[in-house]
């Protein structure tokens, strides 16, 4: 097989800070960025993007990038309810597409994206950063796959976030724009439940969401929870915007995976009052208890996605899995009991 061409990508929409990781990681695997497009409104990330990537040109007409046949991939962190339209547009122009989560915010958007993906054969990938950008999850996947804790019985995924209210644009507090807290944040934990349990489907036993402490922004949801099940496996999810200012990071994200022969706990971003740094993994099984520093574990998502683009495979994430996570998040949000203080 001859040497394949270099991966070339373009950026459409930079409204969420996750775009920094998306672009930085693509550049890190040797991809070339043709340019970025953003709207002219309140883009809080624009200054940070230009500071991080000063050589990437801003393109005023995104149609130029869509019609450029040398571009393979569009990456996107636009306002959430705009991402599906950009995805359809990109796939109809023969591009693969990677979105920040959530990839869609309504069932109608999901149907449109699925139709475009089916008819074009292009890749629609949602970058679930709490799995794909966390080295401790790579190690946990290896341990679970090799039987370190037996058969997975339950996952407990916690996704706390710091509000940083003064830094947030208006759309951040508009549930129509971001889709609701379960569609937005909890999609991470739904992804991890399916990934570690091996399930291709799940029942939603409980879902709740509410605005418990921010009445001045009625469109904002600051707390949510879900209980999922599939066969003998279950998953509990809690997401919130209550991380206090005193913590040294934006959120104490955790994942516990219970198996028949042991359990794994991930302290993804901080080991509070403990070891420095992030990507801590604790394994407890019949052989004993140990701590893994996962700071050097690989992050294979971007390399796998690059291979998928050139080989037309599904190694980074199956298309069915991606769409199922989107569907379950939408279902959980739609049927959520509203919690009122």
N, C-alpha and C positions, 0 to 999 in steps of 0.2 A: 504494500500500500504506500502510495506517495505521501509526501509531507503535505498536511492540510494547511489551509490558510489560517491566518491569525484571527481570533475572534474579535469582531468589531461591534461595538454597542453604542447606543445613544440614550440620553436621559430625557424623559418627558414627565415633568412634575417633580418638584423638590420640597414639597410643603412639610414633610416630616423628617426629623433628624436621622431616621434610619437610612436615608439616601446616602449619608456619608459612608456607612459601612458597605452598602451595596456597591457604590462606585469604587471605594478603596479596595474592596476585596476583588472585584473584577480586574482592576488594574494590577492587583497583587498576583494574579495568575497569568499576567502577560497580555491581557486584552487591551484593545485600543478604544478610546472614547472619541466619537466623532463630534460630540457637542451636547449641549443641554438646552432644553426649552422650559420656560415657566411663564405663568400668567403675570400680569402687571399689578396685581393686587398686593395684599399684605402677606408677603412671603418672609417669615421670620428667619428662615434658614438660608436665605440668599447670601448674606454676608459670609456666613460660615462656610458655605459651599465654595464660594470664590476664593476664600483664604486657603482652604484645603486643596483646591484643584485649580490653581491660577492659570494653567495652560489649556484647560478645557474651554472651548469657545461657546459663547451664548448664541443660540440660533433663534431668530425672531419668528420664523415661519416653520413650525414643526413638520409641515408637509414636505419640506425639503429632505428631512431625515427619513420620513416614511417612504419616500420615493427613491431613496438612495439604495440601490441594489447591493452595495457592498456591506451594508449594515445587517448583522444577523439578529441582534437582540435589542429590544427596548426595555429599559429598567425604569421603574416608576414608583414615586412616593408622593403622588399628588394628594389633594384633599380626598379622603376615602370614597365619597360617593361619586367621584369623577373617574376612578381608576378603571371601572368596567368598560366605560365608553372608550377610553384610551386603549384598553386591551383589545377590544373588538376592532378598532381602527387599525391597530398594529398588525393583528393577525390577518385582517383582510388585505393588508399590504405585503403579506408574506414574511412577516417578522415573528420570531418567538418573543415571549413577553414574560417579564418577572416583575411582580408587584410586591410592595410592602404589604403587610397585613393591615386591615382586611382587604382581600381582593375584590369583594363585592359587598354591598350594604343592603340589597333587597333581593327577593326571590326573582323578580323580573330581570335584574341585572345578571343573576346567576344563569338563568335560562338563556339570555342573549350571549353570554360568554361561552357557555357550553355549546350552543349552536355554532358559533363562529369557530371554536376549536375543532369541533367535529367535522365541519365542512372544509376547513383549511388544512387540518392536520398539524397545525402549529402547536408549540408548547405554551401552556398557560401555567405559570408557576408562582405560588405565593411563598415569599421568603418568611417562614415562621422563625423569626430570629431567636426565640428562646430555645429552639432546638438546633437550628443550623448555624447560629453564631455563638454557641456555648460549648466550649471544649469539654466540660464535664459531662455533657449529654453524649458526646461521641464515646467517651469512656464507658458511660453507663450502658449504652447500646451494645458495646463489645461484651461487657460483663453479663448482661441479660442473655445475649445470643449464645454465649458459651455456657450457660446454665448455672452461673454463680449463685443465683437465688432461687433456682427451680422455676416452676411455672408462675407467671405473673397473675396475682389475684386482684391487686388494686393499685391505682396511682392516686396520689394526693398532690395536686398542683396548686401552688400559691403564687399569685401574680400581683403583689402590692407595688404601687407606683407613687412617686412624689408629684404633687400637683404643679408646683412652680407657677402659680396662677398668673403672675405678671408677665411671664414669657409666652403665654399661650395666645394664639390668634382667636378671632371670634368663632370660627368654624368648630373649634375644639369643644365648645359648649353647646353646640347644636346637634341634637341626636340624629336629625336627618342627614347631617353631613358626615358624621362618623359611624352611624349605624346602631349605636347603643353599646354599652360596656361589654356585653356578652359577645356581640359580633366582633367588636374590636379586640379587646385584650384576651378574652377567654378562648379565642380561636387557637392561641398558642397551646393552652392546656388540653383542648380537645385533640389537637394534633398529636400531642405527646401520649395521651391515653390510647389512641388508635395505634400509634407507633409501637409502644411497649407491650400492649396487650395482644398485638397482632390482629386486632379486629378490623373488619372492613365496613362495619356498621355499628350503630349503638342506639340504645333506647335512652330517652331523656326522662328520667324519673322525677326530677325536680329542677326548676330554674326560677330564680328570683333576681330582681334588680331594683334599684331605687336611688333616690337622691336623699341621703340621710343627714347631710350637714352643710349643704350649699344652696339654700333657698333663693339666694340672689341670682342664681343661674338655673332656672327651672328646666332647661333643656339638657342639663348635665346629669349623668348617672355616675355616682361615686362608689357604688358597691354592687357586686353581683356574685351569684353562686349557682353551681350546676351539679347535679348528680347524674352520672351516666352509668349504663350497664351494658354488658354484652356477654352472654353465657354466664360463666362463673366469675368474670372480671367486672370490677366496678371502678368508677373514677369520681373523686370529689374535686371540685374546682372552686377557688375563691379568688376574686379579683377586686381591687379597690384602689382608691386614690388617697389613702390615709398614711402614707409613709411620712414620719415626722422629720423636721429639719435637722434633728440631731444625728441622724444616721449618715455615715460617710459615703453613701451611694444612693442612687435614685430609688432603690427598692430591694428588699431582702427576698428575692425570688428563690423559691425552694421547690423541689420535687422529691417526693418519697415514693419508692416503688416496692411494694410488698410482694414477696414470692412465697412459694411453699417451703423453701429451704433457707430463707433469709430475707434481708431487705437492704435497699440502697437509699441513702439520702444525699441529695445534691444541695449544697449551698452555692448557688450559681454566681452571685455577685459580691458576697461578703460573708465571712464567718464571724458573726458579731462577737466582740470581746474575745476573739480567739486568734487563729492564724491569719497572717496578713494576706492581702491579695484576694483573687476570686477563683472560681472553678475548683471548689473543694468537693470531694466525693467521699462518703463514708459507706463502707461495706460491712455488713454484719451477717455472718452465716455460720454454719456448723464448724468451719475451720477457724473462726475467731473474728476479731474486729480490726479493721484497718482503715487508714486514711490515705486517699490518693490525691496528690497534687496534679491536677489535670492541665496545668498551664501550657504544657508542651504537646497536648493531644491535638491531632489534626482537625481541621474544619473542611470536610470533603465536599460540601454542597456545591461550591462554585466550580470546582474542577469537574465534578460529576455533571453539573448542568452544561458546562462547556462540551463535555463528551456527548451528552444527549443532543445538543444542538447539531453537532457534526455527524453523529452516528444514528440519530433519530431513535434513540433508546429512552428508557425511563429509569435511570439509575439514581438521580438526585431525589426523585419523589415520583410515584406513579400519578398519572393524571386523575385516575379514579380516587385516589387518596386525597389529592388536593381539592377536588370538587366535593368530596364527602365532608371534609372539615368545614368548608364554606357552608354547606347545607345544614349541618348540625348546629353551627353557630347561629345561623338565621332562624332555625326552628326553636332553639333555646331562647333566643331573644323574643320571638313572636309569642311564645306561650308563657313567658315569664310572669310570675306573680309580682305585682308592683308593691314595693315596700315603702311605706310612708312613715316618717318619724312621728 
